[in-house]
Amino acid sequence: MADQVARIERAAIFLANGMATGGCPDACGRRRDAMPARLIGNGLRELDLFLTDLIVEADRLDRLGAAAGADPGIHPQRRIFSAAEAWRRFAPRLGLPVEVRERLRQMRAAQNRHCFGAWRDAGSGPALQHACADYARLAGDVLAAARSKAG
């Protein structure tokens, strides 16, 4: 799970920096401003799915313990497609704060605005960075909760 969290953190940084790993804030800002809205929405949707899978995996570890590795995992017909829904289902059992679900719902709505509309204004760059930071932070919270449940 720690590898999954590290992957989410790297992806969040990459997307927040305008799909670059460089550290020059001016260049990152120009790249981010030039990104098509659909690309931003798709990137946020991928972060959401990564977090969803992490939450489901944390719940499996919590419920199954050592047997989680023998379990075949997520079945396509039962897949959860949003972090907000995964949070609603599993956060109480993992000891995570339930109120985070509302922020996840807001972030999912922002993904849809980026994917399906031309929602680009002066606040969209900072909103993108804030959403990326939230996904990375929440992934860390899920990992910490899973570790504390494991003992």
Secondary structure as GFF3:
##gff-version 3
##sequence-region A 1 151
A	DSSP	alpha_helix	2	16	.	.	.	ID=ss1
A	DSSP	alpha_helix	25	34	.	.	.	ID=ss2
A	DSSP	alpha_helix	37	64	.	.	.	ID=ss3
A	DSSP	three_ten_helix	65	69	.	.	.	ID=ss4
A	DSSP	three_ten_helix	76	78	.	.	.	ID=ss5
A	DSSP	alpha_helix	83	94	.	.	.	ID=ss6
A	DSSP	alpha_helix	100	116	.	.	.	ID=ss7
A	DSSP	alpha_helix	124	150	.	.	.	ID=ss8
###
